[in-house]
Each structure stands twice: as structure tokens, then as C-alpha cells.
Amino acid sequence: MSQPTLFQRIMAGEIPANKLHEDDHCIAIRDIAPQAPTHILVIPRKPLPRIAEANESDLALLGHLLLIARKVAHDEGLQRGFRIVINNGPDGGESVPHLHVHLLGGRPLSWPPG
């Protein structure tokens, strides 16, 4: 990636964000255009463009992202349920070329999505 992504700029402190979690591997922030009452992004610090570009060396990181999403869901009171989404590529709804996990909840979510 030649230019820093929006998420890299947030992690660098160039752009403010409502951080709910931060550790050596990721951050969790509120989405600025929420699609549900609770819409949180869990973003790895590693600038991995998308899930399709992950490999075996990313196994621990990918698991960590899901466990942090679970923790944040609990902290946000989403005991009745939540959805985890990872978009990949333009047809998958990817808008920022930096892997991130969407955590959605706070209302009944319909199926199929989108």
C-alpha cells in the first residue's frame, strides 16, 4: 500500500476515533456510518488488505480479531445476539483496503443480508 489507509491514519492518531479496545494486535472503534444500533470495527494493526490475502502466518491474528469481537460484543451488552461480517473485494462491499471485522447488533438482524 503506497498511501496509509484510513485505518492506519486512525491508529497513528491522525484521525480521531471512538476506541473501545486497543492492544498490540488490533483496535476496536465505533463505525462512523453505523448500519445497526451497535456497529463496531475490529481492525488489525497489521496492514493486511483483505481476508483473501491472509495466509497461514495470519492464523493467530485472525483468531485474535474474532475473540476481541466477542469480548466487545459482551462489553456492549449484545447477549441476545450479534453478527460478525468481513467484506472482501468490491463485490463483497469492501470500502477500505485494510482487513476489518464488522460487529453488528442491538436489534434483530434479518437474513439474507444486503
Number of C-alpha atoms within 10 A of each C-alpha: 9 4 7 12 15 14 23 18 13 17 19 12 10 11 11 10 15 12 15 15 14 16 10 8 13 18 21 25 20 17 18 11 7 12 12 15 10 19 21 28 25 27 25 25 20 14 16 17 18 17 17 11 10 14 9 7 8 14 10 10 16 18 11 16 21 15 12 20 25 16 12 20 23 14 11 14 13 17 11 10 14 20 15 17 11 15 19 20 14 10 7 9 11 16 10 16 18 22 26 29 21 24 24 25 23 18 13 12 13 7 6 5 5 5
